């Protein structure tokens, strides 16, 4: 085979004696050139290719031996998992918010809140009643200061007054829930939280704030109620339930935290102008009362408290209450308590215009003023009792009417019913109050 030498002689393969003089070492070929001065022979290439093919075959055989058995890999659920079937890992970033890492390596915010580490709070709010941006910022800031995870936020809608989103928050593992909205929003959220053991903080909003007023919470300091989630106290309060039977026989059950009623009080709420209520607040109910009283007619009701005999009476309204205070400092039921495991029943049965004067005197003067003073209580003890307003107390009340009557729960209309069955669930709702807040008389 011909070879190329460093001096251009092509007659024979050079040996070590033919190498260039050391003085010309800078021009000498690399030592590896001694092996193949002009490349390998064809036969040597064929041998190398055969060796490579053999090694590839052996490697493939080893791979088949190491591969798992598909049937065994599918156990125990008989499904062979693909890489994309496995949910990506989550981790906390520098802001403490759980995030998802995509397959391209980018971080994506989690769609749900269940993966977010605890403790975490959830805010349920009515966007028409609050400054949503400011409130969300406050909850986020105080959560971070307390060392909690980024909070969860849920807005109420026309179709969801707050109960459905509250259940979502509880399923996501919320350690506390804040509610900001009107009395209807508070009622719906409380209904969903009954029996959960998760504390509820009421951030006063809207016009009524009936439960907040009865709890004597700060009505003009929303941040105080947000802060109370992290450093406040807890109070276990009762919650009421009303099972309503419609004229068509259908039954529904809803909770109430303040009071419900059937008859004139519900008609008054139904006749209140929504726009006027939005403008002047609870004072709008005066307009609703005026509209209702003009056509008010007593109706026959059969009612019974647990452990008592059945009664029949012609009434204007029957209230079943968990709380006793109304706006403007009116004490409808001075002795009502949210922790006594009982509901207070109020039956209004005035006879004619004079009877309504007795009702007003009883609520606005006797209960709300005279009872505050020792001398006033002596006057009340000497006064002849009238039947315009009758009070009872028990674990609930069951009543039925001949004709369907309007029903209200915590100031919201709930249609008409021919029977109402109420009950109390003692201590079913855990309420947050500011640290050191007085609970005497609740």
TORLUM-899780 format. One record per residue (C-alpha): residue in three letters; z, x, y negated. Coordinates in nm, 2 decimals, m for minus. Each point is the difference from the previous one (the first is absolute). Layout:
REM residues N
- pavex | Z | X | Y
- ala | Z | X | Y
...
***
This chain:
REM residues 442
- pavex | Z | X | Y
- unk | 0.00 | 0.00 | 0.00
- unk | m0.09 | 0.13 | m0.34
- unk | 0.28 | 0.09 | m0.24
- unk | 0.02 | 0.09 | m0.37
- unk | 0.18 | 0.32 | m0.09
- unk | 0.14 | 0.10 | m0.33
- unk | m0.28 | 0.26 | m0.05
- unk | m0.29 | m0.23 | 0.09
- unk | m0.07 | 0.16 | 0.34
- unk | m0.09 | m0.29 | 0.24
- unk | m0.08 | 0.20 | 0.31
- unk | 0.35 | m0.01 | 0.16
- unk | 0.35 | m0.15 | m0.03
- unk | 0.22 | 0.24 | m0.21
- unk | 0.31 | 0.14 | 0.15
- unk | 0.31 | 0.14 | m0.17
- unk | m0.18 | 0.34 | m0.06
- unk | m0.27 | m0.18 | m0.20
- unk | 0.25 | m0.15 | m0.25
- unk | m0.05 | 0.11 | m0.36
- unk | 0.17 | 0.30 | m0.14
- unk | 0.35 | m0.08 | m0.14
- unk | m0.13 | 0.10 | m0.34
- unk | m0.22 | m0.31 | 0.01
- unk | 0.28 | m0.23 | 0.12
- unk | m0.06 | m0.23 | m0.30
- unk | m0.33 | m0.09 | 0.16
- unk | 0.13 | m0.02 | 0.36
- unk | m0.03 | m0.35 | 0.17
- unk | 0.33 | m0.20 | 0.08
- unk | 0.15 | 0.10 | 0.34
- unk | m0.08 | m0.35 | 0.13
- unk | m0.37 | 0.08 | m0.04
- unk | 0.03 | 0.24 | 0.29
- unk | 0.04 | m0.31 | 0.23
- unk | m0.31 | m0.18 | m0.09
- unk | m0.22 | 0.20 | m0.23
- unk | m0.27 | m0.27 | 0.00
- unk | 0.20 | m0.30 | 0.13
- unk | 0.09 | m0.12 | 0.36
- unk | m0.26 | m0.03 | 0.27
- unk | m0.13 | m0.34 | 0.11
- unk | 0.19 | 0.01 | 0.33
- unk | 0.33 | 0.06 | m0.17
- unk | m0.06 | m0.30 | m0.22
- unk | m0.06 | m0.22 | 0.31
- unk | 0.33 | 0.13 | 0.15
- unk | 0.19 | m0.08 | m0.32
- unk | m0.14 | m0.35 | m0.02
- unk | 0.10 | m0.07 | 0.36
- unk | 0.35 | 0.12 | m0.07
- unk | 0.02 | m0.23 | m0.31
- unk | m0.12 | m0.30 | 0.20
- unk | 0.26 | 0.07 | 0.27
- unk | 0.28 | 0.02 | m0.26
- unk | m0.11 | m0.33 | m0.16
- unk | 0.00 | m0.17 | 0.33
- unk | 0.35 | 0.13 | 0.09
- unk | 0.13 | m0.11 | m0.34
- unk | m0.14 | m0.35 | 0.04
- unk | 0.16 | m0.02 | 0.35
- unk | 0.34 | 0.10 | m0.15
- unk | m0.04 | m0.26 | m0.27
- unk | m0.06 | m0.28 | 0.25
- unk | 0.31 | 0.11 | 0.20
- unk | 0.22 | m0.01 | m0.32
- unk | m0.14 | m0.34 | m0.12
- unk | 0.24 | m0.30 | 0.05
- unk | m0.08 | m0.27 | 0.24
- unk | m0.12 | m0.31 | m0.21
- unk | 0.19 | m0.24 | 0.22
- unk | 0.33 | 0.19 | m0.04
- unk | m0.06 | 0.05 | m0.37
- unk | m0.04 | m0.38 | m0.04
- unk | 0.35 | m0.08 | 0.14
- unk | 0.22 | m0.19 | m0.07
- unk | m0.21 | m0.25 | m0.20
- unk | m0.34 | 0.07 | 0.17
- unk | m0.15 | 0.10 | m0.34
- unk | m0.16 | 0.34 | m0.06
- unk | 0.11 | 0.10 | m0.35
- unk | m0.25 | 0.16 | m0.24
- unk | 0.12 | 0.23 | m0.28
- unk | m0.08 | m0.26 | m0.26
- unk | 0.22 | m0.25 | 0.17
- unk | 0.31 | 0.20 | m0.09
- unk | 0.15 | m0.09 | m0.34
- unk | 0.02 | 0.30 | m0.23
- unk | 0.34 | 0.15 | m0.07
- unk | 0.19 | m0.08 | m0.32
- unk | 0.21 | 0.22 | m0.21
- unk | 0.19 | m0.02 | m0.33
- unk | m0.17 | 0.17 | m0.29
- unk | 0.18 | 0.14 | m0.30
- unk | 0.05 | m0.34 | m0.15
- unk | 0.17 | m0.14 | 0.31
- unk | m0.27 | m0.25 | 0.07
- unk | m0.12 | m0.02 | 0.36
- unk | m0.38 | 0.07 | 0.01
- unk | m0.27 | 0.01 | 0.27
- unk | m0.22 | 0.30 | 0.06
- unk | m0.36 | m0.10 | 0.07
- unk | m0.23 | 0.17 | 0.26
- unk | m0.16 | 0.19 | m0.29
- unk | 0.34 | 0.14 | m0.11
- unk | 0.03 | m0.22 | m0.31
- unk | 0.33 | m0.18 | m0.07
- unk | m0.02 | m0.38 | m0.02
- unk | 0.28 | m0.24 | m0.11
- unk | 0.13 | m0.21 | 0.27
- unk | m0.11 | m0.36 | m0.01
- unk | 0.33 | m0.14 | 0.13
- unk | 0.36 | 0.09 | m0.07
- unk | 0.14 | 0.01 | 0.35
- unk | m0.08 | 0.37 | 0.04
- unk | 0.18 | 0.08 | m0.32
- unk | 0.33 | 0.17 | 0.08
- unk | 0.33 | m0.18 | m0.07
- unk | 0.19 | m0.08 | m0.21
- unk | m0.25 | m0.19 | m0.21
- unk | 0.01 | m0.31 | m0.22
- unk | m0.25 | m0.28 | m0.04
- unk | m0.07 | m0.20 | m0.32
- unk | m0.13 | m0.35 | 0.03
- unk | m0.10 | m0.13 | m0.35
- unk | m0.18 | m0.29 | m0.17
- unk | m0.26 | 0.17 | m0.22
- unk | 0.00 | m0.29 | m0.24
- unk | 0.38 | 0.03 | m0.07
- unk | 0.05 | 0.38 | m0.04
- unk | m0.15 | 0.31 | m0.16
- unk | m0.13 | 0.13 | 0.34
- unk | m0.08 | 0.35 | m0.11
- unk | 0.33 | 0.06 | m0.17
- unk | 0.20 | m0.14 | 0.29
- unk | m0.19 | 0.19 | 0.26
- unk | 0.06 | 0.32 | m0.20
- unk | 0.37 | m0.07 | m0.02
- unk | 0.03 | m0.06 | 0.37
- unk | m0.20 | 0.31 | 0.09
- unk | 0.21 | 0.22 | m0.24
- unk | 0.34 | m0.12 | 0.11
- unk | m0.11 | 0.02 | 0.37
- unk | m0.10 | 0.36 | m0.05
- unk | 0.32 | 0.08 | m0.18
- unk | 0.20 | m0.15 | 0.29
- unk | m0.19 | 0.21 | 0.25
- unk | m0.18 | m0.30 | 0.15
- unk | m0.37 | m0.01 | 0.10
- unk | m0.27 | m0.14 | m0.22
- unk | 0.07 | m0.38 | m0.01
- unk | m0.23 | m0.28 | 0.13
- unk | m0.14 | m0.26 | m0.24
- unk | m0.11 | m0.36 | 0.07
- unk | m0.13 | m0.26 | m0.24
- unk | 0.04 | m0.37 | 0.05
- unk | m0.29 | m0.23 | m0.02
- unk | m0.07 | m0.38 | m0.03
- unk | m0.02 | m0.02 | 0.38
- unk | 0.29 | 0.24 | 0.07
- unk | 0.31 | m0.06 | m0.21
- unk | 0.16 | 0.31 | 0.14
- unk | 0.12 | m0.09 | 0.35
- unk | m0.30 | 0.15 | 0.19
- unk | m0.01 | 0.33 | m0.19
- unk | 0.38 | 0.03 | 0.04
- unk | m0.05 | m0.03 | 0.38
- unk | m0.26 | 0.27 | m0.03
- unk | 0.25 | 0.22 | m0.19
- unk | 0.26 | m0.05 | 0.27
- unk | m0.25 | 0.08 | 0.27
- unk | m0.09 | 0.32 | m0.18
- unk | 0.37 | 0.10 | 0.02
- unk | 0.12 | m0.06 | m0.36
- unk | 0.36 | 0.10 | m0.04
- unk | 0.04 | m0.22 | m0.31
- unk | m0.21 | m0.27 | m0.17
- unk | m0.01 | m0.07 | m0.37
- unk | m0.14 | m0.33 | m0.13
- unk | m0.12 | m0.07 | m0.35
- unk | m0.14 | m0.34 | m0.09
- unk | 0.11 | m0.36 | m0.06
- unk | 0.25 | m0.20 | 0.20
- unk | m0.28 | m0.10 | 0.24
- unk | m0.08 | 0.36 | 0.08
- unk | 0.37 | 0.08 | 0.05
- unk | 0.03 | m0.30 | 0.24
- unk | m0.31 | 0.10 | 0.20
- unk | 0.11 | 0.36 | 0.04
- unk | 0.35 | m0.10 | 0.09
- unk | m0.14 | m0.24 | 0.27
- unk | m0.18 | 0.29 | 0.16
- unk | 0.30 | 0.23 | m0.02
- unk | 0.26 | m0.23 | 0.14
- unk | 0.18 | 0.16 | 0.29
- unk | m0.18 | 0.33 | m0.03
- unk | 0.30 | 0.19 | m0.13
- unk | m0.22 | 0.18 | m0.25
- unk | 0.15 | m0.01 | m0.35
- unk | m0.19 | m0.19 | m0.27
- unk | 0.01 | 0.09 | m0.37
- unk | m0.09 | m0.27 | m0.25
- unk | m0.17 | 0.14 | m0.31
- unk | 0.04 | m0.28 | m0.26
- unk | m0.34 | m0.14 | m0.11
- unk | m0.16 | m0.33 | m0.10
- unk | 0.18 | m0.28 | m0.17
- unk | 0.27 | m0.13 | 0.23
- unk | 0.16 | 0.29 | 0.19
- unk | 0.24 | m0.26 | 0.15
- unk | 0.12 | 0.22 | 0.29
- unk | 0.04 | 0.30 | m0.24
- unk | 0.20 | m0.22 | m0.24
- unk | 0.23 | m0.12 | 0.28
- unk | 0.06 | 0.35 | 0.12
- unk | 0.06 | 0.10 | m0.37
- unk | m0.25 | 0.28 | 0.03
- unk | m0.12 | 0.18 | m0.32
- unk | m0.30 | m0.22 | m0.11
- unk | m0.13 | 0.24 | m0.26
- unk | 0.03 | 0.33 | 0.18
- unk | m0.26 | 0.02 | 0.28
- unk | 0.05 | 0.37 | 0.05
- unk | 0.37 | m0.06 | 0.08
- unk | m0.10 | m0.22 | 0.30
- unk | m0.26 | 0.26 | 0.12
- unk | 0.27 | 0.27 | m0.02
- unk | 0.24 | m0.22 | 0.19
- unk | m0.22 | 0.03 | 0.31
- unk | 0.10 | 0.37 | 0.03
- unk | 0.36 | 0.00 | m0.13
- unk | 0.11 | m0.36 | m0.02
- unk | 0.22 | m0.23 | 0.21
- unk | m0.09 | m0.27 | 0.26
- unk | 0.10 | m0.36 | 0.02
- unk | m0.07 | m0.23 | 0.30
- unk | m0.09 | m0.35 | m0.13
- unk | m0.08 | m0.33 | 0.17
- unk | m0.35 | m0.14 | 0.01
- unk | m0.10 | m0.37 | 0.04
- unk | m0.27 | m0.15 | 0.21
- unk | m0.17 | m0.33 | m0.04
- unk | m0.21 | m0.17 | 0.27
- unk | m0.23 | m0.25 | m0.17
- unk | m0.17 | m0.29 | 0.19
- unk | m0.32 | m0.12 | m0.16
- unk | m0.11 | m0.36 | 0.00
- unk | m0.26 | 0.09 | 0.27
- unk | 0.28 | 0.13 | 0.23
- unk | m0.07 | 0.37 | m0.06
- unk | 0.30 | 0.22 | m0.05
- unk | 0.04 | 0.33 | m0.19
- unk | 0.30 | 0.22 | m0.07
- unk | 0.06 | 0.22 | m0.30
- unk | 0.29 | 0.19 | m0.14
- unk | 0.17 | m0.03 | m0.34
- unk | 0.25 | 0.23 | m0.16
- unk | 0.11 | m0.21 | m0.31
- unk | m0.04 | m0.37 | 0.07
- unk | m0.24 | m0.26 | 0.11
- unk | m0.02 | m0.37 | m0.05
- unk | m0.18 | m0.33 | 0.07
- unk | m0.07 | m0.27 | m0.26
- unk | 0.02 | 0.01 | m0.38
- unk | 0.07 | 0.38 | m0.03
- unk | m0.32 | 0.07 | 0.20
- unk | m0.19 | m0.25 | m0.21
- unk | 0.12 | 0.17 | m0.31
- unk | m0.13 | 0.33 | 0.12
- unk | m0.33 | m0.15 | 0.10
- unk | m0.03 | m0.16 | m0.35
- unk | 0.07 | 0.33 | m0.18
- unk | m0.30 | 0.13 | m0.19
- unk | m0.08 | 0.35 | 0.15
- unk | m0.14 | 0.13 | m0.32
- unk | 0.30 | m0.12 | m0.20
- unk | 0.23 | 0.17 | 0.26
- unk | m0.19 | 0.32 | m0.04
- unk | 0.04 | m0.02 | m0.38
- unk | 0.37 | m0.12 | m0.05
- unk | 0.15 | 0.07 | 0.34
- unk | 0.26 | m0.23 | 0.16
- unk | 0.01 | m0.22 | m0.31
- unk | m0.33 | m0.15 | 0.12
- unk | 0.20 | m0.18 | 0.27
- unk | 0.14 | m0.22 | m0.28
- unk | m0.35 | m0.13 | m0.05
- unk | m0.04 | m0.05 | 0.38
- unk | 0.33 | m0.19 | 0.01
- unk | m0.11 | m0.23 | m0.29
- unk | m0.32 | m0.08 | 0.18
- unk | 0.18 | m0.07 | 0.33
- unk | 0.29 | m0.21 | m0.13
- unk | m0.24 | m0.25 | m0.16
- unk | m0.11 | m0.11 | 0.35
- unk | 0.30 | 0.10 | 0.20
- unk | 0.10 | m0.25 | 0.27
- unk | 0.28 | 0.03 | 0.25
- unk | m0.09 | 0.02 | 0.37
- unk | 0.19 | m0.08 | 0.32
- unk | 0.11 | 0.30 | 0.20
- unk | 0.19 | 0.04 | 0.32
- unk | 0.20 | 0.33 | 0.02
- unk | 0.25 | 0.17 | 0.22
- unk | 0.19 | 0.33 | m0.03
- unk | 0.10 | 0.17 | 0.33
- unk | 0.33 | m0.14 | 0.12
- unk | m0.01 | m0.30 | m0.24
- unk | m0.12 | m0.36 | 0.04
- unk | m0.34 | m0.13 | m0.10
- unk | m0.04 | m0.12 | m0.36
- unk | m0.25 | m0.23 | m0.17
- unk | m0.04 | 0.00 | m0.38
- unk | m0.25 | m0.06 | m0.28
- unk | m0.04 | 0.33 | m0.18
- unk | m0.22 | 0.17 | m0.26
- unk | 0.03 | 0.34 | 0.16
- unk | 0.17 | 0.20 | 0.27
- unk | 0.05 | 0.38 | m0.05
- unk | 0.10 | 0.25 | 0.26
- unk | 0.11 | 0.32 | m0.16
- unk | 0.10 | 0.36 | 0.09
- unk | 0.07 | 0.08 | m0.37
- unk | 0.14 | m0.21 | m0.28
- unk | m0.11 | 0.14 | m0.34
- unk | m0.31 | m0.11 | m0.20
- unk | m0.16 | 0.16 | m0.31
- unk | 0.17 | m0.05 | m0.34
- unk | 0.34 | 0.05 | 0.16
- unk | 0.00 | m0.34 | 0.18
- unk | 0.24 | m0.01 | 0.30
- unk | m0.14 | m0.26 | 0.23
- unk | 0.24 | 0.09 | 0.28
- unk | 0.28 | 0.22 | m0.13
- unk | 0.15 | 0.06 | 0.35
- unk | m0.32 | 0.10 | 0.17
- unk | 0.00 | 0.34 | 0.18
- unk | m0.27 | 0.21 | 0.16
- unk | 0.25 | 0.15 | 0.25
- unk | 0.20 | m0.30 | 0.13
- unk | m0.24 | m0.09 | 0.28
- unk | m0.05 | m0.35 | m0.14
- unk | m0.24 | m0.21 | m0.21
- unk | 0.11 | m0.22 | m0.29
- unk | m0.15 | m0.34 | m0.01
- unk | m0.04 | m0.19 | m0.33
- unk | m0.10 | m0.37 | 0.00
- unk | m0.12 | m0.16 | m0.33
- unk | 0.04 | m0.37 | 0.00
- unk | 0.03 | m0.12 | m0.36
- unk | m0.01 | m0.37 | m0.08
- unk | m0.22 | m0.06 | m0.30
- unk | m0.02 | 0.20 | m0.33
- unk | 0.38 | 0.02 | m0.02
- unk | 0.01 | 0.16 | 0.34
- unk | m0.22 | 0.29 | m0.12
- unk | 0.24 | 0.06 | m0.29
- unk | 0.27 | 0.04 | 0.27
- unk | m0.22 | 0.25 | 0.18
- unk | m0.07 | 0.20 | m0.31
- unk | 0.37 | 0.00 | m0.09
- unk | 0.10 | 0.12 | 0.34
- unk | m0.25 | 0.29 | 0.01
- unk | m0.02 | 0.11 | m0.36
- unk | 0.36 | m0.07 | m0.12
- unk | 0.24 | m0.03 | 0.29
- unk | m0.14 | 0.27 | 0.23
- unk | m0.14 | 0.24 | m0.26
- unk | 0.26 | m0.02 | m0.27
- unk | 0.33 | m0.17 | 0.08
- unk | 0.05 | 0.17 | 0.33
- unk | 0.02 | 0.34 | m0.17
- unk | 0.33 | m0.09 | m0.16
- unk | 0.34 | m0.10 | 0.14
- unk | 0.04 | m0.29 | m0.24
- unk | m0.36 | m0.11 | 0.09
- unk | 0.08 | m0.01 | 0.37
- unk | 0.31 | m0.21 | m0.08
- unk | m0.22 | m0.25 | m0.18
- unk | m0.24 | m0.01 | 0.30
- unk | 0.29 | m0.07 | 0.23
- unk | 0.10 | m0.31 | m0.20
- unk | m0.35 | m0.13 | m0.04
- unk | m0.11 | m0.30 | 0.20
- unk | m0.26 | 0.11 | 0.25
- unk | m0.35 | m0.15 | 0.00
- unk | m0.26 | m0.01 | 0.27
- unk | m0.29 | 0.11 | m0.21
- unk | 0.02 | 0.34 | 0.16
- unk | 0.16 | 0.06 | 0.34
- unk | 0.07 | 0.34 | 0.16
- unk | 0.03 | 0.10 | 0.36
- unk | 0.00 | 0.32 | 0.19
- unk | m0.10 | 0.09 | 0.36
- unk | m0.22 | 0.21 | 0.23
- unk | m0.30 | m0.22 | m0.12
- unk | m0.12 | m0.35 | m0.04
- unk | m0.25 | m0.22 | 0.18
- unk | m0.16 | m0.29 | m0.19
- unk | m0.28 | m0.24 | 0.03
- unk | m0.18 | m0.24 | m0.23
- unk | m0.22 | m0.30 | 0.05
- unk | m0.27 | 0.11 | m0.24
- unk | m0.11 | 0.36 | m0.04
- unk | 0.17 | 0.18 | m0.29
- unk | m0.09 | 0.33 | m0.18
- unk | 0.19 | 0.31 | 0.11
- unk | 0.07 | 0.33 | m0.19
- unk | 0.14 | 0.33 | 0.12
- unk | 0.12 | 0.25 | m0.25
- unk | m0.20 | m0.16 | m0.27
- unk | m0.33 | m0.02 | 0.18
- unk | m0.18 | m0.32 | 0.12
- unk | m0.01 | m0.05 | 0.38
- unk | m0.18 | m0.33 | 0.02
- unk | 0.15 | m0.32 | 0.13
- unk | 0.22 | m0.06 | 0.30
- unk | 0.16 | m0.30 | 0.17
- unk | 0.28 | 0.20 | 0.15
- unk | 0.17 | 0.33 | m0.08
- unk | 0.23 | 0.20 | 0.23
- unk | 0.18 | 0.29 | m0.16
- unk | 0.22 | 0.27 | 0.15
- unk | 0.16 | 0.32 | m0.12
- unk | m0.03 | 0.34 | 0.15
- unk | 0.31 | 0.19 | m0.10
- unk | m0.03 | 0.36 | m0.12
- unk | m0.37 | 0.01 | 0.10
- unk | m0.12 | 0.18 | m0.32
- unk | 0.12 | 0.34 | m0.11
- unk | m0.02 | 0.03 | m0.38
- unk | 0.01 | 0.32 | m0.21
- unk | 0.23 | 0.00 | m0.31
- unk | 0.07 | 0.29 | m0.24
- unk | 0.27 | 0.24 | 0.09
- unk | 0.34 | m0.15 | m0.11
- unk | m0.15 | m0.34 | m0.06
- unk | 0.27 | m0.27 | 0.02
- unk | m0.05 | m0.24 | 0.29
- unk | 0.31 | m0.21 | m0.07
- unk | m0.08 | m0.37 | 0.01
- unk | m0.34 | 0.04 | 0.16
***
